[in-house]
Amino acid sequence: MRIAELAGRARVKVSTVRFYERSGFLAHPPRTAAGYREYDNAALIQLRFLRRGQELGFTLTELTDFVALSSGLRSGVVDAGMVAATAVDKLHEIDDRITDLQRTRDAIEKLLEQQCIDPNEACPIVQALSGDPATR
């Protein structure tokens, strides 16, 4: 399949496919006599893997490591422990982000309790965001 079909089936942009190739995350495919890239089903599976992994928060480097570990390229055997350790680290990272987002949500909720009602007075939310210590 050609690059546009591959991109469409993987639900990515053509520019994403080219980026993955340039960066080494996707193998360069053979070309037809006319110079068109000709991708196989393995490229589609790889692209879908990369897209879904990034949606889950993994970096391209982490995903490439997963592929290398699961295909036995590094040691000749699958190192499931390393894959699991990376996934556990990612889970902790996500938990930390959730905690930070909850703190941010709570702070915004607290600000919203200080409604801007009187058009003749400064809005407490704007004052708090501008760093006015009297409104914290």
Backbone hydrogen bonds, N-H to C=O, Kabsch-Sander energy under -0.5 kcal/mol:
donor,donor_aa,acceptor,acceptor_aa,energy
6,L,2,R,-2.6
7,A,3,I,-2.8
8,G,4,A,-2.2
9,R,5,E,-2.7
10,A,6,L,-2.0
11,R,7,A,-0.9
12,V,7,A,-2.5
16,T,13,K,-0.6
17,V,13,K,-1.7
18,R,14,V,-2.3
19,F,15,S,-2.3
20,Y,16,T,-2.7
21,E,17,V,-2.0
22,R,18,R,-2.9
23,S,19,F,-2.5
24,G,20,Y,-0.6
24,G,21,E,-1.1
25,F,20,Y,-2.0
26,L,20,Y,-1.6
32,T,36,Y,-2.9
35,G,32,T,-1.9
38,E,30,P,-2.6
39,Y,1,M,-3.3
39,Y,37,R,-0.5
43,A,40,D,-0.7
44,L,40,D,-1.2
45,I,41,N,-2.3
46,Q,42,A,-2.4
47,L,43,A,-2.6
48,R,44,L,-2.5
49,F,45,I,-2.2
50,L,46,Q,-2.5
51,R,47,L,-2.7
52,R,48,R,-2.6
53,G,49,F,-2.5
54,Q,50,L,-2.3
55,E,51,R,-2.1
56,L,52,R,-1.6
57,G,54,Q,-1.3
58,F,53,G,-2.4
63,L,59,T,-2.4
64,T,60,L,-2.4
65,D,61,T,-2.3
66,F,62,E,-2.2
67,V,63,L,-2.2
68,A,64,T,-2.6
69,L,65,D,-2.9
70,S,66,F,-3.1
71,S,67,V,-1.9
72,G,69,L,-0.7
73,L,68,A,-1.8
74,R,68,A,-0.8
76,G,72,G,-1.2
79,D,69,L,-0.5
80,A,78,V,-1.0
82,M,79,D,-0.7
83,V,79,D,-1.7
84,A,80,A,-2.9
85,A,81,G,-2.4
86,T,82,M,-2.2
87,A,83,V,-2.2
88,V,84,A,-2.6
89,D,85,A,-2.4
90,K,86,T,-2.2
91,L,87,A,-2.2
92,H,88,V,-2.3
93,E,89,D,-2.3
94,I,90,K,-2.4
95,D,91,L,-2.5
96,D,92,H,-2.3
97,R,93,E,-2.1
98,I,94,I,-2.6
99,T,95,D,-2.3
100,D,96,D,-2.4
101,L,97,R,-2.8
102,Q,98,I,-2.4
103,R,99,T,-2.2
104,T,100,D,-2.3
105,R,101,L,-2.7
106,D,102,Q,-2.7
107,A,103,R,-2.3
108,I,104,T,-2.4
109,E,105,R,-2.6
110,K,106,D,-2.3
111,L,107,A,-2.1
112,L,108,I,-2.3
113,E,109,E,-0.9
113,E,110,K,-0.6
114,Q,111,L,-1.5
115,Q,113,E,-1.2
117,I,115,Q,-1.1
121,E,118,D,-1.6
127,Q,123,C,-2.3
128,A,124,P,-2.4
129,L,125,I,-2.4
130,S,126,V,-1.8
131,G,128,A,-1.0
132,D,127,Q,-2.6
135,T,132,D,-1.7
136,R,133,P,-1.0
